[in-house]
Every structure is written in C-alpha cells, then in structure tokens.
Amino acid sequence: MTEKEKMQHGQLYDANNDAALVAERTQAKDLCYDFNSLRPSETEKQAAILEKLLGSKGKNCAIMAPFWCDYGYNIHVGDNFFANHNTVILDGAPVTFGDNVFIAPNCGFYTAGHPVDYERRNAGLEYAYAITVGSNVWIGAAVHVLPGVTIGSNVVIGAGSVVVKDIPDNSVAVGNPCKVIRPITEADKKTCFDRG
C-alpha cells in the first residue's frame, strides 16, 4: 500500500517522507496562500480558487481569509456554508459539512492525529479519521473538532469547546471535553440569545 492509501484507510502512514503526499500538501497550501492574499472584494477570484481546492462545494459557499487546509480535495461542503476567519481544516481524511453550516472565527477541524507512544510518533507516523458535520449546525468561536468525530444536524457547539466525541442531532453542546447540555426545543424559536 502507498502512504496515501494507508492515509485513506485510517492506518498509520508517513506523511512527511512520501513525495506524493508532500506534493499534494504543497499544492493545497499554495492555493491557500493565493486565496489568503486576495483582497476581500475579489470574490470571483476567491470562488475560482475554492473550486480548485475543495473536493466539492454547494451553492453559496463563503470562506473568510485566512483559511488553511492540508489537501483540500477531502473537504466537502453543502449549500449555504460559511466559515469565518482563521478556519483550519487538516483533511488527511474526509471532512464533510452538510447544508447551512456556520463556523465562527478561529475554529479547527483536525482529522490528523499521532500515536501516543513516542517511538512511532518520533518516526513521523500519523493517522487520519474522518469528521462529519450535519446540516443546520452553528460552530461557535475557537471550537476544535478532533479526529473521527460526527456532529449531528441541528446542533449548536458553544464557543471554546473541544469536541472529542460524537454529538447527537438537535442539541446544544459545550465544554472541554464538549458535552451535550440540553436539547434544542420549540422554545428556542422564541429567544434571540441563549447564555446557556
């Protein structure tokens, strides 16, 4: 198996000594650099770069610079996707977002992880597990989503959370580690701001 095939199958792989993976990351980071260097008013050029960079995207996709990712082709976003400034997506494995996903500033989605034992970690081995985010999700500022996590649909993740386990549909979840604190109910349609 190639290192890329190992990466795609959730096995330990060497990302730093494999010429093909290094070349793919370099290409993606060059596109991110070009994207981040554009003026905010250059929306057509931004959209053209995202077409080249992302694996797939729906209608009304907006990502605010700066934005960084590892490969790009593993990122799939639905309709009405918005990611605010300083979003980082380490996409060694697929990162999939449903429709109507809103991401606040300084958020990270990290499919990549490293072995706990130092021998394999020092040898440069890592793994990548997919991240899935459903539809109608709001991710608060400075949230970090770790490898292998699924966030359901109609979910709010509170600012500053570290999401290490799956979050079910129709819930508000916060904290480090992130935990569900309550369901989303009809009563939420009558309030404009919820301080938890």
DRENPA-3360 file (N, C-alpha, C; in nm, 2 decimals, always signed):
BEGIN
1 = MTEKEKMQ = +0.08/-0.12/+0.00/+0.00/+0.00/+0.00/+0.09/+0.12/+0.00 ~ +0.05/+0.23/-0.07/+0.12/+0.35/-0.07/+0.08/+0.42/+0.06 ~ +0.16/+0.53/+0.09/+0.13/+0.61/+0.21/-0.01/+0.67/+0.20 ~ -0.04/+0.72/+0.08/-0.17/+0.78/+0.06/-0.29/+0.68/+0.08 ~ -0.27/+0.56/+0.03/-0.37/+0.45/+0.05/-0.38/+0.42/+0.20 ~ -0.27/+0.42/+0.27/-0.28/+0.40/+0.42/-0.36/+0.51/+0.48 ~ -0.33/+0.63/+0.44/-0.40/+0.75/+0.50/-0.55/+0.74/+0.47 ~ -0.59/+0.70/+0.35/-0.73/+0.68/+0.31/-0.80/+0.57/+0.38;
9 = HGQLYDAN = -0.72/+0.47/+0.44/-0.78/+0.36/+0.51/-0.77/+0.37/+0.66 ~ -0.73/+0.48/+0.71/-0.73/+0.50/+0.86/-0.61/+0.43/+0.92 ~ -0.51/+0.40/+0.85/-0.39/+0.33/+0.90/-0.28/+0.43/+0.93 ~ -0.19/+0.39/+1.01/-0.07/+0.48/+1.03/+0.00/+0.49/+0.90 ~ +0.05/+0.62/+0.87/+0.12/+0.64/+0.75/+0.22/+0.75/+0.77 ~ +0.31/+0.76/+0.68/+0.42/+0.86/+0.69/+0.39/+0.97/+0.59 ~ +0.35/+1.09/+0.64/+0.31/+1.20/+0.56/+0.43/+1.29/+0.51 ~ +0.54/+1.28/+0.59/+0.65/+1.37/+0.57/+0.76/+1.32/+0.48;
17 = NDAALVAE = +0.76/+1.19/+0.46/+0.87/+1.13/+0.37/+0.81/+1.07/+0.25 ~ +0.69/+1.10/+0.22/+0.62/+1.05/+0.09/+0.61/+1.16/+0.00 ~ +0.68/+1.15/-0.12/+0.69/+1.26/-0.21/+0.55/+1.30/-0.27 ~ +0.46/+1.20/-0.29/+0.33/+1.23/-0.34/+0.25/+1.31/-0.25 ~ +0.25/+1.27/-0.12/+0.17/+1.35/-0.02/+0.23/+1.49/+0.00 ~ +0.36/+1.50/+0.01/+0.42/+1.63/+0.02/+0.38/+1.72/-0.09 ~ +0.38/+1.67/-0.21/+0.35/+1.75/-0.33/+0.20/+1.79/-0.33 ~ +0.11/+1.70/-0.28/-0.03/+1.74/-0.27/-0.05/+1.85/-0.17;
25 = RTQAKDLC = +0.02/+1.83/-0.05/+0.00/+1.94/+0.05/+0.06/+2.07/+0.01 ~ +0.17/+2.06/-0.06/+0.23/+2.19/-0.11/+0.14/+2.26/-0.21 ~ +0.08/+2.18/-0.30/-0.02/+2.24/-0.39/-0.13/+2.31/-0.32 ~ -0.19/+2.24/-0.22/-0.30/+2.29/-0.15/-0.26/+2.42/-0.07 ~ -0.15/+2.41/-0.01/-0.10/+2.53/+0.07/-0.07/+2.65/-0.02 ~ -0.02/+2.62/-0.14/+0.00/+2.73/-0.24/-0.14/+2.79/-0.28 ~ -0.24/+2.71/-0.30/-0.37/+2.76/-0.33/-0.43/+2.84/-0.21 ~ -0.41/+2.79/-0.09/-0.45/+2.87/+0.03/-0.38/+3.00/+0.04;
33 = YDFNSLRP = -0.25/+3.00/+0.01/-0.17/+3.13/+0.01/-0.23/+3.22/-0.09 ~ -0.26/+3.18/-0.21/-0.31/+3.26/-0.31/-0.45/+3.32/-0.27 ~ -0.53/+3.23/-0.21/-0.66/+3.27/-0.16/-0.65/+3.38/-0.05 ~ -0.56/+3.35/+0.04/-0.54/+3.44/+0.15/-0.48/+3.58/+0.11 ~ -0.42/+3.58/+0.00/-0.35/+3.71/-0.05/-0.45/+3.80/-0.13 ~ -0.57/+3.75/-0.16/-0.66/+3.83/-0.24/-0.73/+3.94/-0.15 ~ -0.77/+4.04/-0.22/-0.85/+4.15/-0.15/-0.98/+4.09/-0.12 ~ -1.05/+4.13/-0.01/-1.18/+4.08/+0.02/-1.28/+4.11/-0.09;
41 = SETEKQAA = -1.26/+4.21/-0.17/-1.35/+4.24/-0.28/-1.34/+4.15/-0.40 ~ -1.23/+4.07/-0.40/-1.20/+3.98/-0.52/-1.27/+3.85/-0.50 ~ -1.40/+3.86/-0.49/-1.48/+3.74/-0.46/-1.48/+3.64/-0.58 ~ -1.48/+3.68/-0.70/-1.47/+3.59/-0.81/-1.34/+3.51/-0.81 ~ -1.23/+3.57/-0.79/-1.10/+3.50/-0.78/-1.10/+3.40/-0.66 ~ -1.16/+3.45/-0.55/-1.17/+3.36/-0.43/-1.25/+3.23/-0.47 ~ -1.37/+3.25/-0.53/-1.45/+3.14/-0.57/-1.38/+3.04/-0.67 ~ -1.30/+3.10/-0.76/-1.22/+3.02/-0.85/-1.12/+2.93/-0.78;
49 = ILEKLLGS = -1.05/+2.99/-0.68/-0.96/+2.91/-0.61/-1.02/+2.80/-0.53 ~ -1.14/+2.83/-0.46/-1.21/+2.73/-0.39/-1.26/+2.61/-0.48 ~ -1.29/+2.64/-0.60/-1.33/+2.54/-0.70/-1.21/+2.44/-0.72 ~ -1.09/+2.50/-0.73/-0.97/+2.41/-0.75/-0.94/+2.34/-0.62 ~ -0.96/+2.40/-0.51/-0.90/+2.35/-0.38/-0.99/+2.24/-0.32 ~ -1.12/+2.27/-0.31/-1.21/+2.18/-0.23/-1.26/+2.06/-0.31 ~ -1.28/+1.95/-0.25/-1.33/+1.83/-0.31/-1.47/+1.86/-0.38 ~ -1.56/+1.92/-0.31/-1.69/+1.96/-0.36/-1.75/+2.07/-0.27;
57 = KGKNCAIM = -1.83/+2.15/-0.34/-1.90/+2.26/-0.26/-2.03/+2.29/-0.32 ~ -2.13/+2.32/-0.24/-2.26/+2.35/-0.28/-2.27/+2.50/-0.32 ~ -2.40/+2.54/-0.33/-2.42/+2.68/-0.36/-2.40/+2.77/-0.24 ~ -2.36/+2.90/-0.26/-2.34/+2.99/-0.16/-2.24/+2.95/-0.05 ~ -2.12/+2.92/-0.10/-2.01/+2.89/-0.01/-1.92/+3.01/+0.01 ~ -1.90/+3.04/+0.14/-1.81/+3.16/+0.17/-1.71/+3.12/+0.28 ~ -1.59/+3.14/+0.25/-1.48/+3.12/+0.35/-1.40/+3.25/+0.36 ~ -1.39/+3.30/+0.48/-1.31/+3.42/+0.50/-1.17/+3.39/+0.52;
65 = APFWCDYG = -1.08/+3.47/+0.46/-0.94/+3.45/+0.48/-0.90/+3.51/+0.62 ~ -0.79/+3.45/+0.67/-0.71/+3.34/+0.62/-0.78/+3.20/+0.65 ~ -0.75/+3.11/+0.55/-0.80/+2.98/+0.56/-0.69/+2.89/+0.52 ~ -0.67/+2.78/+0.60/-0.57/+2.68/+0.57/-0.62/+2.54/+0.57 ~ -0.57/+2.45/+0.48/-0.60/+2.31/+0.49/-0.48/+2.23/+0.44 ~ -0.48/+2.10/+0.45/-0.37/+2.02/+0.41/-0.38/+1.97/+0.27 ~ -0.49/+1.92/+0.23/-0.51/+1.87/+0.09/-0.62/+1.93/+0.01 ~ -0.73/+1.97/+0.08/-0.84/+2.04/+0.01/-0.93/+1.94/-0.06;
73 = YNIHVGDN = -0.88/+1.84/-0.13/-0.97/+1.75/-0.20/-1.06/+1.66/-0.11 ~ -1.02/+1.65/+0.02/-1.10/+1.58/+0.12/-1.21/+1.66/+0.19 ~ -1.22/+1.79/+0.15/-1.32/+1.88/+0.21/-1.44/+1.89/+0.12 ~ -1.56/+1.86/+0.18/-1.69/+1.86/+0.11/-1.79/+1.94/+0.19 ~ -1.84/+2.05/+0.12/-1.93/+2.14/+0.19/-2.06/+2.15/+0.12 ~ -2.17/+2.16/+0.19/-2.30/+2.17/+0.13/-2.34/+2.31/+0.09 ~ -2.47/+2.33/+0.07/-2.52/+2.46/+0.04/-2.51/+2.56/+0.16 ~ -2.50/+2.68/+0.13/-2.50/+2.79/+0.24/-2.40/+2.76/+0.35;
81 = FFANHNTV = -2.28/+2.74/+0.31/-2.17/+2.72/+0.40/-2.09/+2.85/+0.43 ~ -2.07/+2.88/+0.55/-1.99/+3.00/+0.59/-1.89/+2.96/+0.69 ~ -1.76/+2.99/+0.66/-1.65/+2.97/+0.76/-1.58/+3.11/+0.78 ~ -1.58/+3.15/+0.90/-1.52/+3.28/+0.93/-1.37/+3.28/+0.94 ~ -1.30/+3.39/+0.97/-1.16/+3.40/+0.96/-1.09/+3.29/+1.05 ~ -0.97/+3.25/+1.00/-0.88/+3.16/+1.07/-0.94/+3.02/+1.09 ~ -1.01/+2.97/+0.99/-1.05/+2.83/+0.99/-0.94/+2.75/+0.94 ~ -0.91/+2.64/+1.01/-0.81/+2.54/+0.97/-0.87/+2.40/+0.96;
89 = ILDGAPVT = -0.85/+2.34/+0.85/-0.91/+2.20/+0.83/-0.79/+2.11/+0.78 ~ -0.75/+2.02/+0.87/-0.65/+1.93/+0.84/-0.72/+1.80/+0.79 ~ -0.72/+1.79/+0.66/-0.81/+1.69/+0.59/-0.73/+1.58/+0.53 ~ -0.66/+1.51/+0.61/-0.60/+1.38/+0.57/-0.71/+1.28/+0.54 ~ -0.82/+1.28/+0.61/-0.94/+1.21/+0.59/-1.05/+1.30/+0.55 ~ -1.16/+1.25/+0.49/-1.27/+1.34/+0.45/-1.32/+1.42/+0.57 ~ -1.35/+1.55/+0.54/-1.42/+1.64/+0.63/-1.54/+1.69/+0.56 ~ -1.66/+1.64/+0.60/-1.79/+1.67/+0.53/-1.88/+1.75/+0.61;
97 = FGDNVFIA = -1.93/+1.86/+0.55/-2.02/+1.95/+0.61/-2.16/+1.95/+0.53 ~ -2.27/+1.94/+0.60/-2.40/+1.94/+0.54/-2.44/+2.08/+0.50 ~ -2.57/+2.11/+0.48/-2.61/+2.24/+0.43/-2.63/+2.33/+0.56 ~ -2.62/+2.46/+0.53/-2.65/+2.56/+0.63/-2.56/+2.54/+0.76 ~ -2.43/+2.53/+0.73/-2.33/+2.52/+0.84/-2.26/+2.66/+0.86 ~ -2.26/+2.71/+0.98/-2.19/+2.84/+1.01/-2.08/+2.81/+1.11 ~ -1.96/+2.86/+1.07/-1.84/+2.83/+1.15/-1.79/+2.97/+1.19 ~ -1.78/+2.99/+1.32/-1.72/+3.12/+1.38/-1.57/+3.13/+1.36;
105 = PNCGFYTA = -1.51/+3.24/+1.39/-1.36/+3.25/+1.38/-1.28/+3.16/+1.46 ~ -1.16/+3.13/+1.42/-1.06/+3.06/+1.49/-1.10/+2.91/+1.53 ~ -1.17/+2.85/+1.43/-1.21/+2.71/+1.45/-1.11/+2.61/+1.38 ~ -1.10/+2.49/+1.43/-1.02/+2.39/+1.36/-1.08/+2.26/+1.36 ~ -1.07/+2.19/+1.25/-1.12/+2.05/+1.23/-1.00/+1.97/+1.19 ~ -0.96/+1.88/+1.28/-0.84/+1.80/+1.26/-0.86/+1.65/+1.25 ~ -0.85/+1.60/+1.13/-0.86/+1.46/+1.11/-0.73/+1.39/+1.15 ~ -0.62/+1.46/+1.15/-0.49/+1.40/+1.18/-0.46/+1.39/+1.33;
113 = GHPVDYER = -0.40/+1.28/+1.36/-0.35/+1.25/+1.50/-0.22/+1.17/+1.49 ~ -0.16/+1.16/+1.61/-0.03/+1.09/+1.62/-0.04/+0.98/+1.73 ~ +0.04/+0.88/+1.72/+0.04/+0.77/+1.82/+0.08/+0.83/+1.96 ~ +0.03/+0.77/+2.06/+0.06/+0.81/+2.19/+0.21/+0.77/+2.23 ~ +0.25/+0.65/+2.18/+0.39/+0.61/+2.21/+0.49/+0.69/+2.13 ~ +0.59/+0.74/+2.19/+0.69/+0.83/+2.13/+0.77/+0.77/+2.02 ~ +0.79/+0.64/+2.02/+0.87/+0.58/+1.91/+0.81/+0.59/+1.78 ~ +0.68/+0.56/+1.77/+0.61/+0.57/+1.64/+0.59/+0.72/+1.61;
121 = RNAGLEYA = +0.56/+0.80/+1.71/+0.53/+0.94/+1.68/+0.66/+1.00/+1.63 ~ +0.78/+0.97/+1.70/+0.90/+1.03/+1.65/+0.95/+0.98/+1.52 ~ +0.89/+0.86/+1.48/+0.92/+0.81/+1.34/+0.84/+0.88/+1.23 ~ +0.76/+0.98/+1.27/+0.68/+1.06/+1.18/+0.55/+1.00/+1.14 ~ +0.50/+0.89/+1.21/+0.38/+0.83/+1.17/+0.26/+0.91/+1.23 ~ +0.15/+0.91/+1.15/+0.03/+0.97/+1.19/-0.09/+0.89/+1.14 ~ -0.21/+0.93/+1.18/-0.33/+0.86/+1.13/-0.43/+0.98/+1.09 ~ -0.54/+0.94/+1.02/-0.64/+1.04/+0.98/-0.77/+0.97/+0.99;
129 = YAITVGSN = -0.87/+1.03/+1.07/-1.00/+0.97/+1.08/-1.10/+1.08/+1.04 ~ -1.20/+1.04/+0.96/-1.30/+1.14/+0.90/-1.38/+1.21/+1.01 ~ -1.41/+1.34/+0.97/-1.50/+1.42/+1.05/-1.62/+1.45/+0.97 ~ -1.74/+1.44/+1.03/-1.87/+1.47/+0.96/-1.95/+1.57/+1.05 ~ -2.00/+1.67/+0.98/-2.08/+1.77/+1.04/-2.21/+1.77/+0.97 ~ -2.33/+1.76/+1.03/-2.46/+1.75/+0.97/-2.50/+1.89/+0.91 ~ -2.63/+1.90/+0.89/-2.69/+2.03/+0.84/-2.74/+2.11/+0.95 ~ -2.76/+2.24/+0.93/-2.81/+2.34/+1.02/-2.73/+2.34/+1.15;
137 = VWIGAAVH = -2.60/+2.35/+1.14/-2.51/+2.35/+1.25/-2.44/+2.48/+1.27 ~ -2.43/+2.53/+1.39/-2.36/+2.65/+1.42/-2.24/+2.61/+1.51 ~ -2.12/+2.64/+1.47/-2.00/+2.61/+1.55/-1.95/+2.74/+1.60 ~ -1.95/+2.76/+1.73/-1.90/+2.88/+1.80/-1.75/+2.91/+1.78 ~ -1.71/+3.02/+1.82/-1.57/+3.07/+1.81/-1.48/+2.98/+1.88 ~ -1.36/+2.96/+1.82/-1.25/+2.88/+1.88/-1.28/+2.74/+1.92 ~ -1.37/+2.68/+1.84/-1.40/+2.53/+1.86/-1.30/+2.45/+1.79 ~ -1.26/+2.34/+1.85/-1.17/+2.24/+1.79/-1.24/+2.11/+1.79;
145 = VLPGVTIG = -1.24/+2.05/+1.67/-1.31/+1.92/+1.64/-1.20/+1.82/+1.61 ~ -1.19/+1.71/+1.69/-1.08/+1.61/+1.68/-1.11/+1.50/+1.59 ~ -1.01/+1.41/+1.55/-1.03/+1.31/+1.46/-1.15/+1.21/+1.49 ~ -1.22/+1.17/+1.38/-1.32/+1.07/+1.39/-1.46/+1.12/+1.45 ~ -1.48/+1.25/+1.47/-1.60/+1.30/+1.54/-1.71/+1.32/+1.43 ~ -1.83/+1.28/+1.47/-1.95/+1.32/+1.40/-2.04/+1.41/+1.48 ~ -2.07/+1.53/+1.42/-2.16/+1.62/+1.48/-2.29/+1.61/+1.40 ~ -2.40/+1.59/+1.47/-2.53/+1.57/+1.41/-2.58/+1.69/+1.35;
153 = SNVVIGAG = -2.71/+1.69/+1.30/-2.78/+1.80/+1.24/-2.85/+1.88/+1.35 ~ -2.88/+2.01/+1.32/-2.95/+2.10/+1.41/-2.88/+2.10/+1.55 ~ -2.75/+2.13/+1.54/-2.66/+2.13/+1.66/-2.60/+2.27/+1.68 ~ -2.58/+2.31/+1.80/-2.50/+2.43/+1.83/-2.39/+2.38/+1.92 ~ -2.26/+2.42/+1.88/-2.14/+2.39/+1.96/-2.10/+2.52/+2.02 ~ -2.10/+2.53/+2.15/-2.06/+2.65/+2.22/-1.91/+2.69/+2.20 ~ -1.89/+2.82/+2.20/-1.75/+2.88/+2.18/-1.65/+2.81/+2.28 ~ -1.53/+2.79/+2.23/-1.42/+2.73/+2.31/-1.43/+2.59/+2.33;
161 = SVVVKDIP = -1.52/+2.52/+2.28/-1.54/+2.37/+2.30/-1.43/+2.29/+2.23 ~ -1.40/+2.18/+2.29/-1.31/+2.08/+2.22/-1.39/+1.95/+2.21 ~ -1.43/+1.92/+2.08/-1.52/+1.81/+2.05/-1.44/+1.68/+2.03 ~ -1.45/+1.59/+2.13/-1.37/+1.47/+2.12/-1.46/+1.35/+2.09 ~ -1.59/+1.36/+2.11/-1.68/+1.25/+2.09/-1.80/+1.30/+2.01 ~ -1.87/+1.21/+1.95/-1.99/+1.24/+1.87/-2.09/+1.32/+1.94 ~ -2.16/+1.41/+1.87/-2.27/+1.49/+1.93/-2.39/+1.46/+1.85 ~ -2.50/+1.42/+1.92/-2.63/+1.38/+1.86/-2.70/+1.50/+1.80;
169 = DNSVAVGN = -2.80/+1.47/+1.71/-2.88/+1.57/+1.65/-2.96/+1.65/+1.76 ~ -3.00/+1.77/+1.72/-3.09/+1.86/+1.80/-3.04/+1.88/+1.94 ~ -2.91/+1.93/+1.95/-2.86/+1.95/+2.08/-2.77/+2.07/+2.09 ~ -2.76/+2.13/+2.21/-2.66/+2.23/+2.24/-2.55/+2.16/+2.32 ~ -2.42/+2.18/+2.28/-2.31/+2.11/+2.34/-2.20/+2.21/+2.36 ~ -2.14/+2.20/+2.48/-2.03/+2.30/+2.51/-1.93/+2.23/+2.60 ~ -1.81/+2.29/+2.61/-1.71/+2.25/+2.71/-1.59/+2.18/+2.65 ~ -1.50/+2.15/+2.75/-1.38/+2.07/+2.72/-1.36/+1.97/+2.82;
177 = PCKVIRPI = -1.39/+1.84/+2.79/-1.45/+1.80/+2.66/-1.59/+1.84/+2.64 ~ -1.63/+1.86/+2.51/-1.76/+1.90/+2.48/-1.87/+1.80/+2.51 ~ -1.97/+1.84/+2.58/-2.08/+1.76/+2.62/-2.21/+1.82/+2.59 ~ -2.31/+1.74/+2.57/-2.45/+1.79/+2.55/-2.50/+1.85/+2.68 ~ -2.55/+1.97/+2.67/-2.61/+2.03/+2.80/-2.76/+2.04/+2.79 ~ -2.82/+2.04/+2.67/-2.96/+2.03/+2.66/-3.00/+2.01/+2.51 ~ -3.13/+1.97/+2.50/-3.18/+1.96/+2.36/-3.22/+2.10/+2.31 ~ -3.23/+2.11/+2.18/-3.29/+2.22/+2.11/-3.44/+2.20/+2.10;
185 = TEADKKTC = -3.52/+2.29/+2.15/-3.67/+2.27/+2.15/-3.74/+2.38/+2.08 ~ -3.87/+2.37/+2.07/-3.96/+2.48/+2.01/-3.94/+2.61/+2.09 ~ -3.91/+2.61/+2.22/-3.89/+2.73/+2.30/-3.78/+2.81/+2.24 ~ -3.68/+2.75/+2.18/-3.57/+2.82/+2.13/-3.61/+2.92/+2.01 ~ -3.72/+2.90/+1.95/-3.77/+2.98/+1.84/-3.82/+3.12/+1.90 ~ -3.83/+3.13/+2.03/-3.89/+3.25/+2.09/-3.78/+3.33/+2.16 ~ -3.66/+3.29/+2.16/-3.55/+3.37/+2.22/-3.45/+3.41/+2.11 ~ -3.38/+3.51/+2.13/-3.28/+3.56/+2.03/-3.14/+3.53/+2.08;
193 = FDRG = -3.12/+3.51/+2.21/-2.98/+3.48/+2.26/-2.99/+3.40/+2.38 ~ -2.91/+3.29/+2.38/-2.91/+3.20/+2.49/-2.77/+3.20/+2.56 ~ -2.76/+3.24/+2.68/-2.63/+3.24/+2.75/-2.61/+3.10/+2.82 ~ -2.68/+3.00/+2.79/-2.66/+2.87/+2.84/-2.74/+2.84/+2.96;
% end
